[in-house]
Amino acid sequence: MSEDVDIWTKNRDHNATYRSKTSVTEFLELFERQICEDTNDDLSASLNIYRSWTLLADETSVQNHGILSIYEKYISTKTSNVEECMLDCKSIEGRTTAENLFKLVDESSKNLA
């Protein structure tokens, strides 16, 4: 268990329930941070060894609204398997042009730093 989750479980309001929107939101945010941290650590280690990774972007429409899913793919140093992890999911505002898609991918890739 991460230190943040351990602190949260010790310091949370003991009347909190798993049905509480606040508790669930806090809990999910803690685990999201931990998963992202673990993935970024593994990706960084992979880049140091293999010197390559792939960024994948896939656009789709749902009820006439554009959505861009952005993934990273790399060789895990923990398992030696190719890992694929969702980096971001963005709403496409306006026209679906190459320039707009590039801006969304660029914005999301800056979160890796």
MOPAC internal coordinates of N, CA, C and O (Angstrom, degrees):
PM7 1SCF
backbone

  N    0.0000 0     0.00 0     0.00 0    0    0    0
  C    1.4530 1     0.00 0     0.00 0    1    0    0
  C    1.5292 1   107.71 1     0.00 0    2    1    0
  O    1.2310 1   120.25 1   -41.41 1    3    2    1
  N    1.3261 1   117.12 1   138.59 1    3    2    1
  C    1.4533 1   120.93 1   179.76 1    5    3    2
  C    1.5244 1   110.28 1   -70.56 1    6    5    3
  O    1.2310 1   121.70 1   -20.91 1    7    6    5
  N    1.3109 1   114.35 1   159.09 1    7    6    5
  C    1.4644 1   119.85 1   179.98 1    9    7    6
  C    1.5314 1   111.03 1   -61.95 1   10    9    7
  O    1.2310 1   120.07 1   140.73 1   11   10    9
  N    1.3536 1   117.48 1   -39.27 1   11   10    9
  C    1.4717 1   121.20 1   179.21 1   13   11   10
  C    1.5244 1   111.72 1   -61.47 1   14   13   11
  O    1.2310 1   120.39 1   136.67 1   15   14   13
  N    1.3363 1   116.87 1   -43.33 1   15   14   13
  C    1.4636 1   120.98 1  -179.94 1   17   15   14
  C    1.5249 1   109.61 1   -67.25 1   18   17   15
  O    1.2310 1   120.48 1   139.14 1   19   18   17
  N    1.3246 1   116.68 1   -40.86 1   19   18   17
  C    1.4652 1   120.99 1   178.38 1   21   19   18
  C    1.5323 1   110.80 1   -60.49 1   22   21   19
  O    1.2310 1   120.31 1   134.97 1   23   22   21
  N    1.3253 1   117.01 1   -45.03 1   23   22   21
  C    1.4697 1   121.75 1   178.59 1   25   23   22
  C    1.5266 1   110.33 1   -63.36 1   26   25   23
  O    1.2310 1   120.77 1   136.83 1   27   26   25
  N    1.3515 1   116.14 1   -43.17 1   27   26   25
  C    1.4628 1   119.76 1  -179.41 1   29   27   26
  C    1.5254 1   110.99 1   -61.49 1   30   29   27
  O    1.2310 1   120.03 1   136.26 1   31   30   29
  N    1.3396 1   117.55 1   -43.74 1   31   30   29
  C    1.4600 1   119.61 1  -177.72 1   33   31   30
  C    1.5217 1   111.79 1   -67.20 1   34   33   31
  O    1.2310 1   120.07 1   149.47 1   35   34   33
  N    1.3225 1   117.47 1   -30.53 1   35   34   33
  C    1.4639 1   120.84 1   179.26 1   37   35   34
  C    1.5255 1   112.53 1   -79.08 1   38   37   35
  O    1.2310 1   120.50 1   147.54 1   39   38   37
  N    1.3342 1   116.65 1   -32.46 1   39   38   37
  C    1.4675 1   120.34 1  -172.64 1   41   39   38
  C    1.5263 1   114.66 1  -103.95 1   42   41   39
  O    1.2310 1   119.75 1   174.97 1   43   42   41
  N    1.3133 1   118.09 1    -5.03 1   43   42   41
  C    1.4673 1   119.41 1  -177.16 1   45   43   42
  C    1.5304 1   110.57 1   -68.18 1   46   45   43
  O    1.2310 1   121.47 1   -17.53 1   47   46   45
  N    1.2882 1   114.79 1   162.47 1   47   46   45
  C    1.4548 1   120.90 1   175.06 1   49   47   46
  C    1.5267 1   107.55 1   -66.33 1   50   49   47
  O    1.2310 1   119.89 1   -58.95 1   51   50   49
  N    1.3035 1   117.82 1   121.05 1   51   50   49
  C    1.4656 1   120.72 1  -175.20 1   53   51   50
  C    1.5286 1   113.23 1   -72.40 1   54   53   51
  O    1.2310 1   120.53 1   175.90 1   55   54   53
  N    1.3203 1   116.60 1    -4.10 1   55   54   53
  C    1.4604 1   120.12 1   172.47 1   57   55   54
  C    1.5219 1   111.08 1   -91.84 1   58   57   55
  O    1.2310 1   120.99 1   177.60 1   59   58   57
  N    1.3446 1   115.70 1    -2.40 1   59   58   57
  C    1.4640 1   119.92 1  -179.59 1   61   59   58
  C    1.5264 1   109.83 1   -65.32 1   62   61   59
  O    1.2310 1   121.50 1   -33.95 1   63   62   61
  N    1.3206 1   114.74 1   146.05 1   63   62   61
  C    1.4624 1   119.54 1   179.19 1   65   63   62
  C    1.5187 1   108.97 1  -122.21 1   66   65   63
  O    1.2310 1   121.11 1   -17.78 1   67   66   65
  N    1.3040 1   115.47 1   162.22 1   67   66   65
  C    1.4533 1   119.70 1   176.98 1   69   67   66
  C    1.5200 1   111.62 1   -73.06 1   70   69   67
  O    1.2310 1   119.93 1   172.08 1   71   70   69
  N    1.3121 1   117.74 1    -7.92 1   71   70   69
  C    1.4648 1   121.66 1   175.84 1   73   71   70
  C    1.5240 1   111.61 1   -90.80 1   74   73   71
  O    1.2310 1   120.54 1   169.55 1   75   74   73
  N    1.3253 1   116.58 1   -10.45 1   75   74   73
  C    1.4570 1   121.38 1   179.74 1   77   75   74
  C    1.5296 1   110.01 1   -72.56 1   78   77   75
  O    1.2310 1   120.77 1   -53.04 1   79   78   77
  N    1.3277 1   116.13 1   126.96 1   79   78   77
  C    1.4602 1   120.74 1   179.34 1   81   79   78
  C    1.5313 1   110.38 1   -59.41 1   82   81   79
  O    1.2310 1   120.00 1   140.21 1   83   82   81
  N    1.3201 1   117.60 1   -39.79 1   83   82   81
  C    1.4645 1   121.78 1  -179.75 1   85   83   82
  C    1.5257 1   110.75 1   -63.75 1   86   85   83
  O    1.2310 1   120.31 1   132.22 1   87   86   85
  N    1.3383 1   117.01 1   -47.78 1   87   86   85
  C    1.4690 1   120.80 1  -179.46 1   89   87   86
  C    1.5199 1   111.31 1   -62.90 1   90   89   87
  O    1.2310 1   120.71 1   134.92 1   91   90   89
  N    1.3108 1   116.24 1   -45.08 1   91   90   89
  C    1.4635 1   120.40 1  -179.00 1   93   91   90
  C    1.5235 1   110.09 1   -63.40 1   94   93   91
  O    1.2310 1   120.08 1   136.72 1   95   94   93
  N    1.3244 1   117.46 1   -43.28 1   95   94   93
  C    1.4624 1   121.48 1   179.67 1   97   95   94
  C    1.5217 1   110.79 1   -62.29 1   98   97   95
  O    1.2310 1   120.15 1   133.27 1   99   98   97
  N    1.3346 1   117.32 1   -46.73 1   99   98   97
  C    1.4672 1   120.78 1   178.65 1  101   99   98
  C    1.5279 1   110.96 1   -60.54 1  102  101   99
  O    1.2310 1   120.83 1   135.29 1  103  102  101
  N    1.3215 1   116.02 1   -44.71 1  103  102  101
  C    1.4578 1   121.84 1  -178.75 1  105  103  102
  C    1.5293 1   110.94 1   -62.02 1  106  105  103
  O    1.2310 1   120.27 1   133.33 1  107  106  105
  N    1.3328 1   117.08 1   -46.67 1  107  106  105
  C    1.4635 1   120.95 1   179.96 1  109  107  106
  C    1.5268 1   111.76 1   -65.17 1  110  109  107
  O    1.2310 1   119.99 1   141.02 1  111  110  109
  N    1.3205 1   117.62 1   -38.98 1  111  110  109
  C    1.4621 1   121.08 1   178.40 1  113  111  110
  C    1.5296 1   111.22 1   -64.08 1  114  113  111
  O    1.2310 1   120.35 1   140.26 1  115  114  113
  N    1.3335 1   116.93 1   -39.74 1  115  114  113
  C    1.4631 1   120.52 1   177.41 1  117  115  114
  C    1.5283 1   111.26 1   -62.77 1  118  117  115
  O    1.2310 1   120.59 1   133.77 1  119  118  117
  N    1.3229 1   116.48 1   -46.23 1  119  118  117
  C    1.4602 1   119.57 1  -179.44 1  121  119  118
  C    1.5273 1   111.51 1   -69.76 1  122  121  119
  O    1.2310 1   120.01 1   146.04 1  123  122  121
  N    1.3204 1   117.59 1   -33.96 1  123  122  121
  C    1.4630 1   120.20 1   176.30 1  125  123  122
  C    1.5220 1   109.60 1   -61.33 1  126  125  123
  O    1.2310 1   120.24 1   133.62 1  127  126  125
  N    1.3354 1   117.15 1   -46.38 1  127  126  125
  C    1.4665 1   120.84 1   178.79 1  129  127  126
  C    1.5234 1   110.91 1   -59.51 1  130  129  127
  O    1.2310 1   120.64 1   137.18 1  131  130  129
  N    1.3332 1   116.37 1   -42.82 1  131  130  129
  C    1.4621 1   120.47 1  -178.31 1  133  131  130
  C    1.5275 1   111.01 1   -65.70 1  134  133  131
  O    1.2310 1   120.24 1   135.88 1  135  134  133
  N    1.3190 1   117.16 1   -44.12 1  135  134  133
  C    1.4657 1   120.54 1   179.47 1  137  135  134
  C    1.5279 1   110.42 1   -63.97 1  138  137  135
  O    1.2310 1   120.25 1   136.45 1  139  138  137
  N    1.3293 1   117.13 1   -43.55 1  139  138  137
  C    1.4652 1   120.52 1   178.93 1  141  139  138
  C    1.5248 1   110.93 1   -63.25 1  142  141  139
  O    1.2310 1   120.60 1   137.76 1  143  142  141
  N    1.3133 1   116.45 1   -42.24 1  143  142  141
  C    1.4652 1   120.84 1   178.92 1  145  143  142
  C    1.5311 1   110.68 1   -61.92 1  146  145  143
  O    1.2310 1   120.32 1   133.47 1  147  146  145
  N    1.3194 1   116.99 1   -46.53 1  147  146  145
  C    1.4689 1   121.27 1   179.21 1  149  147  146
  C    1.5239 1   111.02 1   -62.14 1  150  149  147
  O    1.2310 1   120.68 1   135.94 1  151  150  149
  N    1.3367 1   116.31 1   -44.06 1  151  150  149
  C    1.4658 1   120.64 1  -179.54 1  153  151  150
  C    1.5201 1   110.60 1   -65.08 1  154  153  151
  O    1.2310 1   120.17 1   135.56 1  155  154  153
  N    1.3291 1   117.28 1   -44.44 1  155  154  153
  C    1.4641 1   120.31 1  -179.77 1  157  155  154
  C    1.5249 1   111.48 1   -65.44 1  158  157  155
  O    1.2310 1   120.03 1   143.67 1  159  158  157
  N    1.3337 1   117.54 1   -36.33 1  159  158  157
  C    1.4664 1   120.62 1   176.28 1  161  159  158
  C    1.5223 1   110.28 1   -63.37 1  162  161  159
  O    1.2310 1   120.37 1   135.78 1  163  162  161
  N    1.3395 1   116.89 1   -44.22 1  163  162  161
  C    1.4590 1   121.58 1   179.78 1  165  163  162
  C    1.5285 1   110.47 1   -66.39 1  166  165  163
  O    1.2310 1   120.21 1   138.48 1  167  166  165
  N    1.3290 1   117.21 1   -41.52 1  167  166  165
  C    1.4600 1   121.44 1   178.19 1  169  167  166
  C    1.5280 1   110.22 1   -62.90 1  170  169  167
  O    1.2310 1   119.87 1   135.27 1  171  170  169
  N    1.3237 1   117.85 1   -44.73 1  171  170  169
  C    1.4665 1   121.36 1   179.52 1  173  171  170
  C    1.5234 1   111.03 1   -60.87 1  174  173  171
  O    1.2310 1   120.73 1   135.66 1  175  174  173
  N    1.3175 1   116.21 1   -44.34 1  175  174  173
  C    1.4700 1   120.05 1   178.44 1  177  175  174
  C    1.5268 1   110.22 1   -63.07 1  178  177  175
  O    1.2310 1   120.48 1   138.91 1  179  178  177
  N    1.3271 1   116.69 1   -41.09 1  179  178  177
  C    1.4621 1   121.46 1   178.79 1  181  179  178
  C    1.5285 1   111.05 1   -62.15 1  182  181  179
  O    1.2310 1   120.41 1   137.05 1  183  182  181
  N    1.3325 1   116.82 1   -42.95 1  183  182  181
  C    1.4692 1   120.35 1   179.34 1  185  183  182
  C    1.5177 1   111.38 1   -63.39 1  186  185  183
  O    1.2310 1   120.20 1   143.38 1  187  186  185
  N    1.3335 1   117.23 1   -36.62 1  187  186  185
  C    1.4626 1   120.66 1   178.41 1  189  187  186
  C    1.5244 1   111.84 1   -65.10 1  190  189  187
  O    1.2310 1   120.22 1   146.63 1  191  190  189
  N    1.3241 1   117.18 1   -33.37 1  191  190  189
  C    1.4688 1   121.34 1  -177.78 1  193  191  190
  C    1.5311 1   111.76 1   -89.94 1  194  193  191
  O    1.2310 1   120.39 1   126.52 1  195  194  193
  N    1.3312 1   116.87 1   -53.48 1  195  194  193
  C    1.4667 1   121.55 1  -171.10 1  197  195  194
  C    1.5226 1   113.99 1   -95.41 1  198  197  195
  O    1.2310 1   119.94 1   163.66 1  199  198  197
  N    1.3110 1   117.72 1   -16.34 1  199  198  197
  C    1.4656 1   124.25 1   176.69 1  201  199  198
  C    1.5246 1   115.01 1    59.82 1  202  201  199
  O    1.2310 1   120.26 1  -154.22 1  203  202  201
  N    1.3371 1   117.11 1    25.78 1  203  202  201
  C    1.4627 1   118.38 1   177.26 1  205  203  202
  C    1.5217 1   111.18 1  -156.01 1  206  205  203
  O    1.2310 1   121.50 1   -24.99 1  207  206  205
  N    1.3180 1   114.74 1   155.01 1  207  206  205
  C    1.4542 1   122.83 1   174.56 1  209  207  206
  C    1.5254 1   106.91 1  -160.53 1  210  209  207
  O    1.2310 1   120.39 1   -10.39 1  211  210  209
  N    1.2844 1   116.86 1   169.61 1  211  210  209
  C    1.4579 1   121.18 1  -176.83 1  213  211  210
  C    1.5194 1   109.60 1  -127.56 1  214  213  211
  O    1.2310 1   121.14 1   -39.72 1  215  214  213
  N    1.3007 1   115.42 1   140.28 1  215  214  213
  C    1.4554 1   122.23 1   174.34 1  217  215  214
  C    1.5210 1   106.58 1  -111.32 1  218  217  215
  O    1.2310 1   120.39 1   -55.94 1  219  218  217
  N    1.3294 1   116.86 1   124.06 1  219  218  217
  C    1.4634 1   122.30 1  -177.94 1  221  219  218
  C    1.5265 1   109.41 1  -115.54 1  222  221  219
  O    1.2310 1   120.66 1   -40.32 1  223  222  221
  N    1.3127 1   116.34 1   139.68 1  223  222  221
  C    1.4667 1   120.52 1   177.79 1  225  223  222
  C    1.5270 1   108.47 1  -132.70 1  226  225  223
  O    1.2310 1   121.10 1   -43.83 1  227  226  225
  N    1.3247 1   115.51 1   136.17 1  227  226  225
  C    1.4631 1   121.04 1  -178.41 1  229  227  226
  C    1.5252 1   108.86 1  -135.24 1  230  229  227
  O    1.2310 1   120.77 1   -56.48 1  231  230  229
  N    1.3205 1   116.13 1   123.52 1  231  230  229
  C    1.4646 1   121.40 1  -178.98 1  233  231  230
  C    1.5163 1   109.26 1  -103.01 1  234  233  231
  O    1.2310 1   121.32 1   -41.60 1  235  234  233
  N    1.3144 1   115.08 1   138.40 1  235  234  233
  C    1.4591 1   120.57 1   175.56 1  237  235  234
  C    1.5242 1   108.57 1  -143.59 1  238  237  235
  O    1.2310 1   120.75 1   -11.99 1  239  238  237
  N    1.3082 1   116.18 1   168.01 1  239  238  237
  C    1.4638 1   120.96 1   177.88 1  241  239  238
  C    1.5172 1   109.63 1  -121.80 1  242  241  239
  O    1.2310 1   121.15 1   -42.03 1  243  242  241
  N    1.3108 1   115.40 1   137.97 1  243  242  241
  C    1.4537 1   122.43 1   175.21 1  245  243  242
  C    1.5211 1   106.38 1  -128.31 1  246  245  243
  O    1.2310 1   120.77 1   -63.88 1  247  246  245
  N    1.3137 1   116.14 1   116.12 1  247  246  245
  C    1.4728 1   122.33 1  -177.82 1  249  247  246
  C    1.5286 1   111.32 1    50.71 1  250  249  247
  O    1.2310 1   121.24 1  -130.57 1  251  250  249
  N    1.3250 1   115.23 1    49.43 1  251  250  249
  C    1.4694 1   123.11 1   178.46 1  253  251  250
  C    1.5210 1   114.14 1    63.20 1  254  253  251
  O    1.2310 1   120.18 1  -155.59 1  255  254  253
  N    1.3189 1   117.26 1    24.41 1  255  254  253
  C    1.4609 1   121.14 1   176.75 1  257  255  254
  C    1.5244 1   108.18 1  -122.75 1  258  257  255
  O    1.2310 1   120.64 1   -54.61 1  259  258  257
  N    1.3353 1   116.38 1   125.39 1  259  258  257
  C    1.4566 1   121.23 1  -177.25 1  261  259  258
  C    1.5249 1   112.78 1   -77.12 1  262  261  259
  O    1.2310 1   121.26 1   -41.81 1  263  262  261
  N    1.3356 1   115.19 1   138.19 1  263  262  261
  C    1.4639 1   121.96 1   177.73 1  265  263  262
  C    1.5292 1   107.83 1  -131.84 1  266  265  263
  O    1.2310 1   120.49 1   -46.67 1  267  266  265
  N    1.3198 1   116.68 1   133.33 1  267  266  265
  C    1.4550 1   122.24 1   178.59 1  269  267  266
  C    1.5224 1   109.41 1  -113.53 1  270  269  267
  O    1.2310 1   120.66 1   -60.55 1  271  270  269
  N    1.3303 1   116.35 1   119.45 1  271  270  269
  C    1.4703 1   121.80 1   175.68 1  273  271  270
  C    1.5235 1   107.58 1   -99.79 1  274  273  271
  O    1.2310 1   120.63 1   -47.86 1  275  274  273
  N    1.3258 1   116.40 1   132.14 1  275  274  273
  C    1.4598 1   121.56 1  -176.86 1  277  275  274
  C    1.5258 1   108.61 1  -122.90 1  278  277  275
  O    1.2310 1   120.99 1   -53.51 1  279  278  277
  N    1.3365 1   115.71 1   126.49 1  279  278  277
  C    1.4542 1   122.25 1  -177.01 1  281  279  278
  C    1.5148 1   110.47 1  -122.64 1  282  281  279
  O    1.2310 1   121.06 1   -25.31 1  283  282  281
  N    1.3254 1   115.57 1   154.69 1  283  282  281
  C    1.4587 1   120.78 1   169.58 1  285  283  282
  C    1.5224 1   107.32 1  -115.70 1  286  285  283
  O    1.2310 1   120.95 1   -34.95 1  287  286  285
  N    1.3340 1   115.79 1   145.05 1  287  286  285
  C    1.4569 1   121.39 1  -178.84 1  289  287  286
  C    1.5229 1   107.24 1  -132.74 1  290  289  287
  O    1.2310 1   120.68 1   -47.67 1  291  290  289
  N    1.3290 1   116.31 1   132.33 1  291  290  289
  C    1.4620 1   120.34 1  -176.14 1  293  291  290
  C    1.5262 1   109.32 1  -157.45 1  294  293  291
  O    1.2310 1   120.41 1   -12.04 1  295  294  293
  N    1.3282 1   116.82 1   167.96 1  295  294  293
  C    1.4599 1   121.28 1   176.50 1  297  295  294
  C    1.5266 1   107.39 1   -90.74 1  298  297  295
  O    1.2310 1   120.66 1   -58.69 1  299  298  297
  N    1.3066 1   116.34 1   121.31 1  299  298  297
  C    1.4585 1   121.67 1  -178.34 1  301  299  298
  C    1.5299 1   110.41 1   -71.83 1  302  301  299
  O    1.2310 1   120.88 1   -46.44 1  303  302  301
  N    1.3099 1   115.91 1   133.56 1  303  302  301
  C    1.4688 1   119.64 1   175.61 1  305  303  302
  C    1.5187 1   110.73 1   -77.81 1  306  305  303
  O    1.2310 1   120.42 1   163.63 1  307  306  305
  N    1.3255 1   116.80 1   -16.37 1  307  306  305
  C    1.4653 1   120.91 1  -179.63 1  309  307  306
  C    1.5291 1   111.36 1   -82.03 1  310  309  307
  O    1.2310 1   120.60 1   141.30 1  311  310  309
  N    1.3448 1   116.45 1   -38.70 1  311  310  309
  C    1.4642 1   120.17 1  -173.55 1  313  311  310
  C    1.5278 1   113.56 1  -118.30 1  314  313  311
  O    1.2310 1   119.68 1   167.94 1  315  314  313
  N    1.3212 1   118.22 1   -12.06 1  315  314  313
  C    1.4797 1   124.71 1  -173.94 1  317  315  314
  C    1.5224 1   111.96 1    63.49 1  318  317  315
  O    1.2310 1   120.10 1  -165.62 1  319  318  317
  N    1.3061 1   117.42 1    14.38 1  319  318  317
  C    1.4610 1   122.96 1   176.01 1  321  319  318
  C    1.5221 1   109.97 1   -97.18 1  322  321  319
  O    1.2310 1   120.99 1   -23.07 1  323  322  321
  N    1.3240 1   115.71 1   156.93 1  323  322  321
  C    1.4541 1   120.02 1   173.27 1  325  323  322
  C    1.5267 1   107.06 1   -75.11 1  326  325  323
  O    1.2310 1   120.68 1   -55.05 1  327  326  325
  N    1.3116 1   116.30 1   124.95 1  327  326  325
  C    1.4605 1   122.18 1   179.71 1  329  327  326
  C    1.5230 1   109.13 1  -108.23 1  330  329  327
  O    1.2310 1   120.80 1   -36.64 1  331  330  329
  N    1.3137 1   116.07 1   143.36 1  331  330  329
  C    1.4622 1   122.07 1   175.77 1  333  331  330
  C    1.5162 1   107.17 1  -125.41 1  334  333  331
  O    1.2310 1   120.79 1   -52.72 1  335  334  333
  N    1.3190 1   116.10 1   127.28 1  335  334  333
  C    1.4600 1   120.28 1  -176.06 1  337  335  334
  C    1.5224 1   109.04 1  -135.02 1  338  337  335
  O    1.2310 1   120.50 1   -45.42 1  339  338  337
  N    1.3415 1   116.65 1   134.58 1  339  338  337
  C    1.4521 1   119.83 1   177.59 1  341  339  338
  C    1.5222 1   109.31 1   -70.00 1  342  341  339
  O    1.2310 1   121.43 1   -55.32 1  343  342  341
  N    1.3062 1   114.87 1   124.68 1  343  342  341
  C    1.4540 1   121.25 1   178.63 1  345  343  342
  C    1.5188 1   110.88 1   -88.40 1  346  345  343
  O    1.2310 1   120.91 1   138.96 1  347  346  345
  N    1.3447 1   115.87 1   -41.04 1  347  346  345
  C    1.4604 1   119.20 1  -175.99 1  349  347  346
  C    1.5233 1   109.97 1  -165.83 1  350  349  347
  O    1.2310 1   121.27 1   -18.00 1  351  350  349
  N    1.2993 1   115.18 1   162.00 1  351  350  349
  C    1.4556 1   122.89 1   174.08 1  353  351  350
  C    1.5249 1   105.88 1  -136.64 1  354  353  351
  O    1.2310 1   120.71 1   -61.02 1  355  354  353
  N    1.3217 1   116.26 1   118.98 1  355  354  353
  C    1.4645 1   120.70 1  -172.71 1  357  355  354
  C    1.5239 1   111.44 1  -120.39 1  358  357  355
  O    1.2310 1   121.56 1   -35.48 1  359  358  357
  N    1.3074 1   114.63 1   144.52 1  359  358  357
  C    1.4568 1   121.62 1   172.11 1  361  359  358
  C    1.5320 1   107.54 1   -81.55 1  362  361  359
  O    1.2310 1   120.57 1   -45.23 1  363  362  361
  N    1.3152 1   116.52 1   134.77 1  363  362  361
  C    1.4616 1   121.02 1   179.65 1  365  363  362
  C    1.5178 1   108.25 1   -94.79 1  366  365  363
  O    1.2310 1   121.06 1   -67.42 1  367  366  365
  N    1.3124 1   115.58 1   112.58 1  367  366  365
  C    1.4648 1   121.46 1   179.31 1  369  367  366
  C    1.5174 1   108.70 1   -90.97 1  370  369  367
  O    1.2310 1   120.51 1   -43.41 1  371  370  369
  N    1.3077 1   116.64 1   136.59 1  371  370  369
  C    1.4648 1   120.45 1   178.45 1  373  371  370
  C    1.5143 1   111.91 1    76.33 1  374  373  371
  O    1.2310 1   121.10 1    29.50 1  375  374  373
  N    1.3146 1   115.49 1  -150.50 1  375  374  373
  C    1.4636 1   121.66 1  -177.17 1  377  375  374
  C    1.5206 1   111.47 1   -75.84 1  378  377  375
  O    1.2310 1   120.94 1   -31.55 1  379  378  377
  N    1.3165 1   115.81 1   148.45 1  379  378  377
  C    1.4575 1   121.68 1   178.01 1  381  379  378
  C    1.5274 1   108.34 1   -89.22 1  382  381  379
  O    1.2310 1   121.19 1   -98.91 1  383  382  381
  N    1.3226 1   115.33 1    81.09 1  383  382  381
  C    1.4620 1   120.55 1   179.02 1  385  383  382
  C    1.5237 1   108.81 1  -104.16 1  386  385  383
  O    1.2310 1   120.84 1   -18.82 1  387  386  385
  N    1.3274 1   116.00 1   161.18 1  387  386  385
  C    1.4662 1   120.50 1   177.57 1  389  387  386
  C    1.5271 1   110.08 1   -58.48 1  390  389  387
  O    1.2310 1   120.16 1   141.20 1  391  390  389
  N    1.3191 1   117.29 1   -38.80 1  391  390  389
  C    1.4656 1   121.29 1  -179.42 1  393  391  390
  C    1.5321 1   110.94 1   -63.93 1  394  393  391
  O    1.2310 1   120.08 1   134.84 1  395  394  393
  N    1.3401 1   117.45 1   -45.16 1  395  394  393
  C    1.4693 1   120.44 1   178.93 1  397  395  394
  C    1.5252 1   111.72 1   -64.26 1  398  397  395
  O    1.2310 1   120.47 1   138.72 1  399  398  397
  N    1.3450 1   116.70 1   -41.28 1  399  398  397
  C    1.4616 1   120.45 1   178.53 1  401  399  398
  C    1.5237 1   110.65 1   -64.49 1  402  401  399
  O    1.2310 1   120.32 1   137.50 1  403  402  401
  N    1.3358 1   117.00 1   -42.50 1  403  402  401
  C    1.4600 1   120.32 1   178.65 1  405  403  402
  C    1.5248 1   111.09 1   -60.07 1  406  405  403
  O    1.2310 1   120.49 1   137.31 1  407  406  405
  N    1.3233 1   116.68 1   -42.69 1  407  406  405
  C    1.4667 1   120.26 1   179.24 1  409  407  406
  C    1.5283 1   111.37 1   -59.99 1  410  409  407
  O    1.2310 1   120.23 1   138.08 1  411  410  409
  N    1.3339 1   117.17 1   -41.92 1  411  410  409
  C    1.4524 1   121.09 1   179.64 1  413  411  410
  C    1.5328 1   111.67 1   -66.36 1  414  413  411
  O    1.2310 1   120.57 1   137.50 1  415  414  413
  N    1.3305 1   116.52 1   -42.50 1  415  414  413
  C    1.4684 1   120.67 1   177.94 1  417  415  414
  C    1.5263 1   109.91 1   -64.87 1  418  417  415
  O    1.2310 1   120.57 1   135.64 1  419  418  417
  N    1.3268 1   116.52 1   -44.36 1  419  418  417
  C    1.4691 1   121.20 1   179.76 1  421  419  418
  C    1.5218 1   110.66 1   -60.31 1  422  421  419
  O    1.2310 1   120.46 1   134.85 1  423  422  421
  N    1.3234 1   116.73 1   -45.15 1  423  422  421
  C    1.4705 1   122.32 1   178.49 1  425  423  422
  C    1.5268 1   111.13 1   -59.13 1  426  425  423
  O    1.2310 1   120.64 1   136.66 1  427  426  425
  N    1.3254 1   116.38 1   -43.34 1  427  426  425
  C    1.4682 1   120.66 1  -178.80 1  429  427  426
  C    1.5154 1   111.69 1   -70.98 1  430  429  427
  O    1.2310 1   119.73 1   141.94 1  431  430  429
  N    1.3198 1   118.13 1   -38.06 1  431  430  429
  C    1.4589 1   120.70 1  -177.40 1  433  431  430
  C    1.5258 1   111.31 1   -68.04 1  434  433  431
  O    1.2310 1   119.95 1   156.73 1  435  434  433
  N    1.3237 1   117.70 1   -23.27 1  435  434  433
  C    1.4630 1   120.55 1   177.29 1  437  435  434
  C    1.5259 1   111.26 1   -68.27 1  438  437  435
  O    1.2310 1   120.33 1   160.54 1  439  438  437
  N    1.3439 1   116.97 1   -19.46 1  439  438  437
  C    1.4605 1   120.93 1   176.61 1  441  439  438
  C    1.5164 1   112.36 1   -70.90 1  442  441  439
  O    1.2310 1   120.17 1   165.92 1  443  442  441
  N    1.3399 1   117.28 1   -14.08 1  443  442  441
  C    1.4615 1   120.85 1   179.29 1  445  443  442
  C    1.5133 1   111.85 1   -73.54 1  446  445  443
  O    1.2310 1   120.63 1   153.77 1  447  446  445
  N    1.3094 1   116.40 1   -26.23 1  447  446  445
  C    1.4672 1   120.39 1  -174.51 1  449  447  446
  C    1.5278 1   112.26 1   -66.29 1  450  449  447
  O    1.2310 1   120.10 1   180.00 1  451  450  449

